[in-house]
């Protein structure tokens, strides 16, 4: 299952499906931003 920018998924680690960069959300209200490395918007739970 993949997740996209803007979704509020809760705390946790997410991995960019394009480049593998890790992204961490610290708050339950945080929305997924674009990947800091490649700017793509598709992630999986890590």
C-alpha positions, 0 to 999 in steps of 0.5 A, a space after each residue: 500500500 502506498 501513501 501520498 503527500 498531504 495524507 495525515 497518517 500519524 507518527 512513524 517512519 515512511 520511505 519514499 518509493 522513488 529514491 528510498 529516502 526516510 521520512 519521519 512524522 513526529 505528530 499525529 496531525 503532521 501531513 506527508 510532505 514531498 520527499 526532501 531528496 527527490 520531491 516525489 510524493 509516494 511513500 510506504 510505511 517503514 
